């Protein structure tokens, strides 16, 4: 039933009024401007949760727009520090110029990373499609040589990810997620069970190699499996954290993590590009129908 409903929703997306998409997106997005984002971060922190903030957007094609986005991120670091918030920043390479040229991207990344260091904060390079995997890892490693307050994302659905982790140094910082892009079966796992198995394999490898891991998933069964891995390896809680996306219903899982003193971070997107982001999430989320129902009627989530 839900599979059929999913297909209907995806096929009718072009005809869904923007106002309806906005109702759904309001659960996932912390407003459209910096003030909205700061207030959301504060409310998340007040619940004992950490945060990471992301300005919505990707595949910027003009230098001046990439520069404006860069300046926005720089100002965000200033506002986070001024408001004494427990929040770092995540950025997509294509948002700050990787689609334009290397010079533009490297300049903007350097400026944002330097501001992160100045504010004694942390910067995460998000991972996009497999076309940018090598590019992103290379950029991360170059900036890591300058200052270690930078991390990347490893995607569990890619076959290559175990080798990518093996090439990382002790003390590096990753967000481990399943991955959301539609990749070829030649380079990615397609079966959800295979992805979960690889996720746990990658988690074990990273923790054994003393890499800090942001365990990013809304799969409550996978979270419990991750906790068993952590317990079996006798990993200290300072060596990892759990990460969830703002607004996704998690039942009592968030409370469980907090009550058991697991560090938990909320990924908070915001910005004027809320519509494109929402459409993408609806198309890429295989359980969108269930989320739509939960978002419209269910109040049992962490916000």
N, C-alpha and C positions, 0 to 999 in steps of 0.2 A: 504493500500500500504506500509506504513512505517513498519507495523507489519511484513509483509512478508519479506521486505528488512532486518529487524532486524534478523529474523530467518536465512536468507541466510548468513548474515555476521557471525553470531555466529557459524554456522555449518562449515563454510569455514575458520575459524580462523587458524587452523593448517596448512593451505596451503598458507596463506597470507605471502608474503616475509617480512622479518624483516625490510627491508628498508621502506616498506609501513606503518608498524606499527609505525616506528620511526617518520614518517611525522605526523601521528595523535598525537603521544605522545608529540611531541615538543610543542604543545599548552598547555599541562597539566603539564609538568615537567620542572623544572628550571635547566636543565643540569645534569651533572654526578658528579661534584666535589664541594668542599666547595667554591671555587672562583666563580663558576657559581651561586651558591646559594646566596652568598653575593651580587653580582651584581644585581641579580633579586630582592632581598629584598630592595636594595637601590632604584631601579627603581620604585618599588611599593610604598615605603615611599615617594618618590618625587611626587607621585600623590595624596598624602594626605591620603594614606591607611596604616593601620597597617598590620603586618604580623605575621604568625607563620610558623615555618619551620619543616619539617619532613624528615628524611632519609628513603628512601624506603627500605622495607624489613620486614619480619615477620617470625615467627616460627623458630628461631635460635636453632640449636641442639648441638652446641659445645661451651664450656666455653670460649675458647680463642677468638672465633668470637664474642660472646656476650660482652666480655671485650673490644675488639677493637671498637665495635659499641658504647659502653658506653664512651670510651675515645674520640671518634669522637664527640659525643654530648657535652662532657665537653669542648672540644676545640671550638665547635660552640658557646657556651655561651661566651667564651673569645673573639672570633672574633666579635660577635654581639656588645659586650661592647666596644671593641677597635675601631670599626667603627661607634659607636654611632647610631646604627640602632634601630628602634622601632619595635622589633620583639621578640616573645617568642618562645618556643620549644614545640612540641608535640611528644610523643613517644608511640609506641605500646608495651604493656607488653611482648608479645611473641618475640619481636625483641631483647629484652635485657635479655631474659633468663627464662621467666615463663614456657616455655615448657621443660626446663632442670631440674630445681628444685627451691624450694623456696629460698634457701640460695643464689644461684647465682642471681636470680631476685632481691631479697631484697637488696643485696650488691650493685648491679649496679644501682638500683633505688635510693638508699641512696646517692651514689656518684654523680649522676646527679642532684638530688634535692639540695644537699649541694652546688654544683657549681652554681645552679640557685640563691640560697640565697646569695652566695658570690658576684654574679654579679648584685644583686638587680633586678632579673628578675623573670619570671613565667614559670612553667612547667605544661603541660597538659598530663594526661594519656588518650590516645585514647581508645575507646571501640571497641573490636573485636566481635567475635561471642558470643552467649549467654552462651557458655561453660565457658567463662572467665568473665562474668558480676559480679558475687559475688566476685571473686578473685580480680578484678580490683577495685571495690568499697572498698573492705577491705584494699587493699594496699593504696589507696588514703586517707582513713580516718586515717590510722596509720601515714602517712607522714604529714597529715594536723595537727596532734597534735604536730609535731616538728616545722613546719613552714607553715603558711597559704598560701604561694605562690604556691599552687598546685591546679589543678582542674581535673575534669573528664568529660566524655561524657554520655549523656542520649539519648537513641534511642526511637523515638516516635512510632516505629512499634511494640515494645514489650508491652504486656499487663501489665507486672510488673512495668513499669516505673513510674506510678503515685505513687506507694508505695515507690519506691526508692527515689523519690523527697521528699516525706513526711518524710523520715528518715534523710534528710540532714539538716544541721544547717543554721541558718541565717548567711549571709555573705559568704557562700561557692560559688564556681564558677563552672558553668557547660557550656558545649557546647551542645545545643539541636539540634539534627539532626534527619532525618527520619530513617536512618539505611539502610545498603546496603547488609547485609548477607541474604542468603536464609534460613529463619527459618521456623519451623513447624507452621501450622495454629493454633495449640494448644496453642502456646505461643506468637503468633504475629498476627497483623492485616495484611491482604493481599490486601484488597481493598484500592486504593490510597485515596479515599475520607475518609475512616475510619482513615487512617494514619494521614491525614491532620487535621481531627477533634480532634484526640488524641493529635497531636502536639500543637494545640491551647489550649487544656485543660491543658497540661503539662506546657505550657508557663505561663498561668494564675496562676497556682498553685505555680510555682517557683517565679514569680514576687511578688505575694501576700506574700510569705514566705521570701521575701527580699533576695533571692538568685540571684547572678549576672548571667545573661544569655547571652551566645553567640548564637544568633539566626542564625543557620547555615542551609541555604537552597538556592537553585537556582530557586525555584518556585516563580515567581514574584507575582502571585495571593496570595500565602501564606504570602509573605512578606508584602503585603498591609493589609492582615487580621491581621498580627502580629502588625502592626502599629496602627490599630484600637483598638486592645486589650490594647496596651501601652497607647494610648490616653484616652481610657475609664477608665483605672485604674489610670491615671494621674501619670505615672511613669517617673521619671527624667531620662534624657539621660545618666547620669553617671552610671545607674544601669544595662545597657545592651549594647550589640553591635551586629552588623550584621556580618556574616562570609560567605565567598564564597570560592570556590575552584579555584585555579589558572588556568586560561585559559578557563573556561566554559563561553560561550557567555551569556551575561546578558542584551544585548540591552542598553537602557538608564538608567537601574535601578541603576547602580553604581553611575552615575552622579547625579541621583535624591537623593540618600542617602547622598552623599557628600554635595550637595547643601543645603540640609536640616539639615546639621550638625549632622547626625547620624554617630557615630563611626563605621567604617567598617574595617574588618580584612580579609586578604587573606591567605588561607591555601596553603603553597607552598611545594610540595614534590620534592625531587631530589635524585639522586644517581645512582649507577651502576645497580640497580635492576629495571631500568625503563621498561624493556620488560615485566617482570612478572606482574608488576603493571598495565601496559597498557592493557595487555590481560585480567586481572581481571576486569578492569573498562569497557572494551568493553562487556564482558560477562554479567556483572551485571547491566549495564545501559539499562533500558527498551526503551530508546529513542536514542539508539546509532546511528541509521541511520541518524537522524536529526542532531546530533552532528558532525558526519562525514562530512556531507554536509556543515554545518556551519564552521567547522574547515578548510575545504579546500577552501571555497569560501567567507566566511563572515569575514570582518575585523572589525565589529562593536562589539568589546568587550574591556574590561578594560585595557588590557596589554599595 
